[in-house]
Amino acid sequence: MTQHIHNTLILCTGNSARSILAEAILNRVGKGRFRAFSAGSHPKGAVHPMALELLRRKGYDTGVFRSKDWDEFTGPESPDLDFVFTVCDNAAGEVCPAWTGHPMKAHWGIPDPAAVDGDDAECMEAFRQAYAALEERIKRFVDLPMDGVDKSSLQSRLEEIGRG
């Protein structure tokens, strides 16, 4: 029997830092049970260099990450989504497109490390903190029982994860 892979889209406005970090973490921590994607409502067009540097230091292949528009996940060729998470307050407040599948949604707001105004060490520390917060939430998410739990209970647990 083939195990269902849970397609998960992580959204942020610019798709250059937080959503990219979350995509990387979920694809690693999800161990083949989850397939993560990220996108933005107004993508920057490039991944933030500090996000890439942090991911490199943690052993990720950074060549697979790119900043992309959320419209890539709305057409007939798009994967059916099981979950959609916003990781920035701006994206959470926007009217999202209609996603393929009928995904469960939750907001997991994380402060934007790319908005930190400081020297390189302070900025990298902000990226490390964002990574740690996302990793903690994603580990809680992948540990949830996906089968045999009613949608209402699962939705409550997703929202609880977002509250920290």
CYANA upper distance limits for C-alpha pairs under 8 A (distance plus 0.5 A):
  3 GLN  CA     33 ARG  CA      7.97
  4 HIS  CA     33 ARG  CA      7.54
  5 ILE  CA     32 GLY  CA      7.47
  5 ILE  CA     33 ARG  CA      5.34
  5 ILE  CA     34 PHE  CA      5.68
  5 ILE  CA     35 ARG  CA      7.04
  6 HIS  CA     33 ARG  CA      6.76
  6 HIS  CA     34 PHE  CA      5.09
  6 HIS  CA     35 ARG  CA      6.56
  6 HIS  CA     81 LEU  CA      7.85
  6 HIS  CA     82 ASP  CA      6.18
  6 HIS  CA     83 PHE  CA      8.00
  7 ASN  CA     34 PHE  CA      6.40
  7 ASN  CA     35 ARG  CA      5.33
  7 ASN  CA     36 ALA  CA      6.51
  7 ASN  CA     37 PHE  CA      8.19
  7 ASN  CA     79 PRO  CA      7.70
  7 ASN  CA     80 ASP  CA      7.38
  7 ASN  CA     81 LEU  CA      5.43
  7 ASN  CA     82 ASP  CA      5.82
  7 ASN  CA     83 PHE  CA      7.09
  8 THR  CA     34 PHE  CA      7.45
  8 THR  CA     35 ARG  CA      6.57
  8 THR  CA     36 ALA  CA      5.29
  8 THR  CA     37 PHE  CA      6.65
  8 THR  CA     81 LEU  CA      6.41
  8 THR  CA     82 ASP  CA      6.44
  8 THR  CA     83 PHE  CA      5.20
  8 THR  CA     84 VAL  CA      6.24
  8 THR  CA     85 PHE  CA      8.21
  9 LEU  CA     23 GLU  CA      8.46
  9 LEU  CA     36 ALA  CA      6.38
  9 LEU  CA     37 PHE  CA      5.28
  9 LEU  CA     38 SER  CA      5.88
  9 LEU  CA     39 ALA  CA      7.82
  9 LEU  CA     81 LEU  CA      7.56
  9 LEU  CA     83 PHE  CA      6.82
  9 LEU  CA     84 VAL  CA      5.24
  9 LEU  CA     85 PHE  CA      6.85
 10 ILE  CA     19 SER  CA      5.99
 10 ILE  CA     22 ALA  CA      7.47
 10 ILE  CA     23 GLU  CA      7.22
 10 ILE  CA     36 ALA  CA      7.84
 10 ILE  CA     37 PHE  CA      6.69
 10 ILE  CA     38 SER  CA      5.12
 10 ILE  CA     39 ALA  CA      7.02
 10 ILE  CA     84 VAL  CA      6.34
 10 ILE  CA     85 PHE  CA      5.37
 10 ILE  CA     86 THR  CA      6.29
 10 ILE  CA     87 VAL  CA      7.52
 11 LEU  CA     15 ASN  CA      7.47
 11 LEU  CA     19 SER  CA      6.26
 11 LEU  CA     38 SER  CA      6.26
 11 LEU  CA     39 ALA  CA      5.71
 11 LEU  CA     40 GLY  CA      6.00
 11 LEU  CA     41 SER  CA      8.18
 11 LEU  CA     70 TRP  CA      8.22
 11 LEU  CA     84 VAL  CA      7.84
 11 LEU  CA     85 PHE  CA      6.57
 11 LEU  CA     86 THR  CA      5.12
 11 LEU  CA     87 VAL  CA      6.68
 11 LEU  CA     88 CYS  CA      8.10
 11 LEU  CA     91 ALA  CA      7.23
 12 CYS  CA     18 ARG  CA      7.56
 12 CYS  CA     19 SER  CA      6.19
 12 CYS  CA     38 SER  CA      8.43
 12 CYS  CA     39 ALA  CA      7.10
 12 CYS  CA     40 GLY  CA      5.45
 12 CYS  CA     41 SER  CA      7.42
 12 CYS  CA     86 THR  CA      6.45
 12 CYS  CA     87 VAL  CA      6.23
 12 CYS  CA     88 CYS  CA      5.87
 12 CYS  CA     90 ASN  CA      8.04
 12 CYS  CA     91 ALA  CA      5.86
 13 THR  CA     39 ALA  CA      8.43
 13 THR  CA     40 GLY  CA      5.09
 13 THR  CA     41 SER  CA      5.40
 13 THR  CA     42 HIS  CA      5.87
 13 THR  CA     43 PRO  CA      6.85
 13 THR  CA     88 CYS  CA      7.58
 13 THR  CA     90 ASN  CA      6.97
 13 THR  CA     91 ALA  CA      5.71
 14 GLY  CA     39 ALA  CA      8.35
 14 GLY  CA     40 GLY  CA      5.62
 14 GLY  CA     41 SER  CA      7.26
 14 GLY  CA     42 HIS  CA      5.81
 14 GLY  CA     43 PRO  CA      4.56
 14 GLY  CA     44 LYS  CA      5.46
 14 GLY  CA     45 GLY  CA      8.48
 14 GLY  CA     67 SER  CA      8.01
 15 ASN  CA     19 SER  CA      6.17
 15 ASN  CA     20 ILE  CA      6.85
 15 ASN  CA     38 SER  CA      7.31
 15 ASN  CA     39 ALA  CA      5.78
 15 ASN  CA     40 GLY  CA      5.09
 15 ASN  CA     41 SER  CA      8.44
 15 ASN  CA     42 HIS  CA      8.24
 15 ASN  CA     43 PRO  CA      5.75
 15 ASN  CA     44 LYS  CA      7.10
 15 ASN  CA     47 VAL  CA      7.69
 15 ASN  CA     67 SER  CA      5.70
 15 ASN  CA     68 LYS  CA      7.11
 15 ASN  CA     69 ASP  CA      8.46
 16 SER  CA     20 ILE  CA      6.66
 16 SER  CA     43 PRO  CA      7.67
 16 SER  CA     44 LYS  CA      6.85
 16 SER  CA     45 GLY  CA      8.20
 16 SER  CA     46 ALA  CA      6.68
 16 SER  CA     47 VAL  CA      4.67
 16 SER  CA     48 HIS  CA      5.70
 16 SER  CA     51 ALA  CA      8.23
 16 SER  CA     66 ARG  CA      8.31
 16 SER  CA     67 SER  CA      6.23
 17 ALA  CA     21 LEU  CA      6.63
 17 ALA  CA     47 VAL  CA      6.94
 17 ALA  CA     48 HIS  CA      6.30
 17 ALA  CA     51 ALA  CA      6.13
 17 ALA  CA    112 ASP  CA      8.20
 17 ALA  CA    113 PRO  CA      7.86
 17 ALA  CA    114 ALA  CA      7.32
 18 ARG  CA     22 ALA  CA      6.67
 18 ARG  CA     87 VAL  CA      7.20
 18 ARG  CA     88 CYS  CA      8.38
 18 ARG  CA    110 ILE  CA      8.00
 18 ARG  CA    112 ASP  CA      7.41
 18 ARG  CA    113 PRO  CA      8.15
 18 ARG  CA    130 ALA  CA      7.46
 18 ARG  CA    131 TYR  CA      8.16
 19 SER  CA     23 GLU  CA      6.57
 19 SER  CA     38 SER  CA      6.07
 19 SER  CA     39 ALA  CA      7.56
 19 SER  CA     87 VAL  CA      7.05
 20 ILE  CA     24 ALA  CA      6.80
 20 ILE  CA     38 SER  CA      6.55
 20 ILE  CA     47 VAL  CA      8.09
 20 ILE  CA     51 ALA  CA      8.24
 20 ILE  CA     65 PHE  CA      7.52
 20 ILE  CA     66 ARG  CA      8.47
 20 ILE  CA     67 SER  CA      8.40
 21 LEU  CA     25 ILE  CA      6.69
 21 LEU  CA     51 ALA  CA      7.45
 21 LEU  CA     55 LEU  CA      8.02
 21 LEU  CA    131 TYR  CA      6.84
 21 LEU  CA    134 LEU  CA      8.19
 22 ALA  CA     26 LEU  CA      6.48
 22 ALA  CA     38 SER  CA      8.37
 22 ALA  CA    131 TYR  CA      8.04
 22 ALA  CA    134 LEU  CA      6.60
 22 ALA  CA    135 GLU  CA      7.84
 22 ALA  CA    138 ILE  CA      8.23
 23 GLU  CA     27 ASN  CA      6.66
 23 GLU  CA     36 ALA  CA      5.64
 23 GLU  CA     37 PHE  CA      6.08
 23 GLU  CA     38 SER  CA      6.32
 24 ALA  CA     28 ARG  CA      6.84
 24 ALA  CA     36 ALA  CA      8.10
 24 ALA  CA     55 LEU  CA      8.43
 24 ALA  CA     60 TYR  CA      8.08
 25 ILE  CA     29 VAL  CA      6.36
 25 ILE  CA     30 GLY  CA      8.47
 25 ILE  CA    134 LEU  CA      8.30
 25 ILE  CA    135 GLU  CA      6.77
 25 ILE  CA    138 ILE  CA      7.90
 26 LEU  CA     30 GLY  CA      5.72
 26 LEU  CA     34 PHE  CA      7.53
 26 LEU  CA     35 ARG  CA      7.97
 26 LEU  CA     36 ALA  CA      6.52
 26 LEU  CA    135 GLU  CA      8.43
 26 LEU  CA    138 ILE  CA      6.80
 27 ASN  CA     31 LYS  CA      7.19
 27 ASN  CA     32 GLY  CA      7.73
 27 ASN  CA     34 PHE  CA      6.98
 27 ASN  CA     35 ARG  CA      6.36
 27 ASN  CA     36 ALA  CA      6.09
 29 VAL  CA    138 ILE  CA      8.17
 29 VAL  CA    139 LYS  CA      7.36
 29 VAL  CA    142 VAL  CA      8.07
 30 GLY  CA     34 PHE  CA      5.50
 30 GLY  CA     35 ARG  CA      8.01
 30 GLY  CA    142 VAL  CA      6.64
 38 SER  CA     67 SER  CA      8.49
 38 SER  CA     68 LYS  CA      7.96
 38 SER  CA     70 TRP  CA      8.45
 39 ALA  CA     43 PRO  CA      7.69
 39 ALA  CA     67 SER  CA      7.14
 39 ALA  CA     68 LYS  CA      5.55
 39 ALA  CA     69 ASP  CA      5.84
 39 ALA  CA     70 TRP  CA      5.34
 40 GLY  CA     67 SER  CA      7.94
 40 GLY  CA     68 LYS  CA      6.70
 40 GLY  CA     69 ASP  CA      5.60
 40 GLY  CA     70 TRP  CA      5.76
 40 GLY  CA     91 ALA  CA      8.30
 41 SER  CA     69 ASP  CA      6.48
 41 SER  CA     70 TRP  CA      6.22
 41 SER  CA     91 ALA  CA      7.43
 42 HIS  CA     69 ASP  CA      7.14
 43 PRO  CA     67 SER  CA      6.35
 43 PRO  CA     68 LYS  CA      6.25
 43 PRO  CA     69 ASP  CA      6.15
 44 LYS  CA     67 SER  CA      6.94
 45 GLY  CA     66 ARG  CA      7.96
 45 GLY  CA     67 SER  CA      5.50
 45 GLY  CA     68 LYS  CA      7.17
 46 ALA  CA     66 ARG  CA      6.75
 46 ALA  CA     67 SER  CA      5.66
 47 VAL  CA     51 ALA  CA      7.49
 47 VAL  CA     52 LEU  CA      7.46
 47 VAL  CA     65 PHE  CA      7.75
 47 VAL  CA     66 ARG  CA      6.46
 47 VAL  CA     67 SER  CA      6.17
 48 HIS  CA     52 LEU  CA      7.04
 48 HIS  CA    114 ALA  CA      7.93
 49 PRO  CA     53 GLU  CA      6.62
 50 MET  CA     54 LEU  CA      6.54
 50 MET  CA    123 CYS  CA      8.49
 50 MET  CA    124 MET  CA      7.03
 50 MET  CA    127 PHE  CA      7.71
 51 ALA  CA     55 LEU  CA      6.69
 51 ALA  CA    127 PHE  CA      7.20
 52 LEU  CA     56 ARG  CA      6.55
 52 LEU  CA     62 THR  CA      6.67
 53 GLU  CA     57 ARG  CA      6.73
 54 LEU  CA     58 LYS  CA      6.85
 54 LEU  CA    124 MET  CA      8.25
 54 LEU  CA    127 PHE  CA      7.91
 54 LEU  CA    128 ARG  CA      7.85
 55 LEU  CA     59 GLY  CA      6.91
 55 LEU  CA     60 TYR  CA      5.85
 55 LEU  CA     61 ASP  CA      8.26
 55 LEU  CA     62 THR  CA      7.24
 56 ARG  CA     60 TYR  CA      5.73
 56 ARG  CA     61 ASP  CA      7.21
 56 ARG  CA     62 THR  CA      6.86
 68 LYS  CA     72 GLU  CA      7.95
 70 TRP  CA     74 THR  CA      7.87
 71 ASP  CA     75 GLY  CA      7.90
 71 ASP  CA     97 PRO  CA      8.05
 72 GLU  CA     78 SER  CA      7.41
 73 PHE  CA     78 SER  CA      5.48
 73 PHE  CA     79 PRO  CA      7.48
 73 PHE  CA     99 TRP  CA      7.12
 73 PHE  CA    100 THR  CA      7.82
 74 THR  CA     78 SER  CA      6.57
 74 THR  CA     97 PRO  CA      7.38
 74 THR  CA     98 ALA  CA      6.87
 74 THR  CA     99 TRP  CA      5.74
 74 THR  CA    100 THR  CA      6.60
 75 GLY  CA    100 THR  CA      7.96
 76 PRO  CA    100 THR  CA      8.13
 78 SER  CA    100 THR  CA      7.24
 79 PRO  CA    100 THR  CA      7.23
 79 PRO  CA    101 GLY  CA      8.38
 80 ASP  CA     99 TRP  CA      8.12
 80 ASP  CA    100 THR  CA      5.27
 80 ASP  CA    101 GLY  CA      4.84
 80 ASP  CA    102 HIS  CA      8.16
 81 LEU  CA     99 TRP  CA      7.47
 81 LEU  CA    100 THR  CA      6.49
 81 LEU  CA    101 GLY  CA      5.64
 81 LEU  CA    102 HIS  CA      7.18
 81 LEU  CA    103 PRO  CA      5.82
 82 ASP  CA    101 GLY  CA      7.20
 82 ASP  CA    102 HIS  CA      7.02
 82 ASP  CA    103 PRO  CA      4.71
 82 ASP  CA    104 MET  CA      6.70
 83 PHE  CA    103 PRO  CA      5.07
 83 PHE  CA    104 MET  CA      5.26
 83 PHE  CA    105 LYS  CA      6.27
 84 VAL  CA    103 PRO  CA      6.68
 84 VAL  CA    104 MET  CA      6.75
 84 VAL  CA    105 LYS  CA      5.31
 84 VAL  CA    106 ALA  CA      7.21
 85 PHE  CA    105 LYS  CA      6.19
 85 PHE  CA    106 ALA  CA      5.56
 85 PHE  CA    107 HIS  CA      6.02
 85 PHE  CA    108 TRP  CA      7.02
 86 THR  CA     91 ALA  CA      6.70
 86 THR  CA     92 ALA  CA      6.08
 86 THR  CA    106 ALA  CA      7.14
 86 THR  CA    107 HIS  CA      5.31
 86 THR  CA    108 TRP  CA      6.34
 86 THR  CA    109 GLY  CA      7.27
 87 VAL  CA     91 ALA  CA      8.03
 87 VAL  CA     92 ALA  CA      8.07
 87 VAL  CA    107 HIS  CA      6.70
 87 VAL  CA    108 TRP  CA      5.33
 87 VAL  CA    109 GLY  CA      4.83
 87 VAL  CA    110 ILE  CA      6.17
 88 CYS  CA     92 ALA  CA      6.87
 88 CYS  CA    107 HIS  CA      8.36
 88 CYS  CA    108 TRP  CA      7.84
 88 CYS  CA    109 GLY  CA      5.34
 88 CYS  CA    110 ILE  CA      6.55
 88 CYS  CA    111 PRO  CA      7.76
 88 CYS  CA    112 ASP  CA      7.88
 89 ASP  CA     93 GLY  CA      6.87
 89 ASP  CA    109 GLY  CA      6.42
 90 ASN  CA     94 GLU  CA      7.10
 92 ALA  CA    107 HIS  CA      6.90
 99 TRP  CA    103 PRO  CA      7.90
104 MET  CA    155 GLN  CA      7.38
105 LYS  CA    155 GLN  CA      8.18
105 LYS  CA    158 LEU  CA      8.48
106 ALA  CA    155 GLN  CA      8.21
106 ALA  CA    158 LEU  CA      6.63
106 ALA  CA    159 GLU  CA      6.10
106 ALA  CA    162 GLY  CA      7.55
107 HIS  CA    159 GLU  CA      7.36
107 HIS  CA    162 GLY  CA      6.26
108 TRP  CA    159 GLU  CA      8.25
108 TRP  CA    161 ILE  CA      7.72
108 TRP  CA    162 GLY  CA      4.51
108 TRP  CA    163 ARG  CA      7.51
109 GLY  CA    162 GLY  CA      7.25
110 ILE  CA    130 ALA  CA      7.03
110 ILE  CA    133 ALA  CA      7.93
110 ILE  CA    134 LEU  CA      8.13
111 PRO  CA    130 ALA  CA      7.47
112 ASP  CA    116 VAL  CA      7.83
112 ASP  CA    130 ALA  CA      8.06
113 PRO  CA    123 CYS  CA      7.25
113 PRO  CA    126 ALA  CA      5.38
113 PRO  CA    127 PHE  CA      5.62
113 PRO  CA    130 ALA  CA      7.09
114 ALA  CA    123 CYS  CA      7.90
114 ALA  CA    126 ALA  CA      8.47
114 ALA  CA    127 PHE  CA      8.12
116 VAL  CA    122 GLU  CA      8.24
116 VAL  CA    123 CYS  CA      6.37
116 VAL  CA    126 ALA  CA      7.52
117 ASP  CA    123 CYS  CA      7.58
118 GLY  CA    122 GLU  CA      6.04
118 GLY  CA    123 CYS  CA      6.46
119 ASP  CA    123 CYS  CA      6.71
120 ASP  CA    124 MET  CA      6.51
121 ALA  CA    125 GLU  CA      6.62
122 GLU  CA    126 ALA  CA      6.88
123 CYS  CA    127 PHE  CA      7.02
124 MET  CA    128 ARG  CA      6.70
125 GLU  CA    129 GLN  CA      6.65
126 ALA  CA    130 ALA  CA      6.69
127 PHE  CA    131 TYR  CA      6.58
128 ARG  CA    132 ALA  CA      6.63
129 GLN  CA    133 ALA  CA      6.67
130 ALA  CA    134 LEU  CA      6.62
131 TYR  CA    135 GLU  CA      6.44
132 ALA  CA    136 GLU  CA      6.65
133 ALA  CA    137 ARG  CA      6.89
134 LEU  CA    138 ILE  CA      6.49
135 GLU  CA    139 LYS  CA      6.53
136 GLU  CA    140 ARG  CA      6.92
137 ARG  CA    141 PHE  CA      6.68
137 ARG  CA    161 ILE  CA      6.47
137 ARG  CA    162 GLY  CA      7.84
137 ARG  CA    164 GLY  CA      7.84
138 ILE  CA    142 VAL  CA      6.66
139 LYS  CA    143 ASP  CA      6.75
140 ARG  CA    144 LEU  CA      7.14
140 ARG  CA    161 ILE  CA      7.63
141 PHE  CA    158 LEU  CA      7.63
141 PHE  CA    161 ILE  CA      7.82
145 PRO  CA    149 VAL  CA      7.21
146 MET  CA    154 LEU  CA      8.29
149 VAL  CA    153 SER  CA      7.17
149 VAL  CA    154 LEU  CA      6.96
150 ASP  CA    154 LEU  CA      6.83
151 LYS  CA    155 GLN  CA      6.42
152 SER  CA    156 SER  CA      6.78
153 SER  CA    157 ARG  CA      6.84
154 LEU  CA    158 LEU  CA      6.72
155 GLN  CA    159 GLU  CA      6.77
156 SER  CA    160 GLU  CA      6.62
157 ARG  CA    161 ILE  CA      6.74
158 LEU  CA    162 GLY  CA      7.07
159 GLU  CA    163 ARG  CA      7.08
160 GLU  CA    164 GLY  CA      7.39
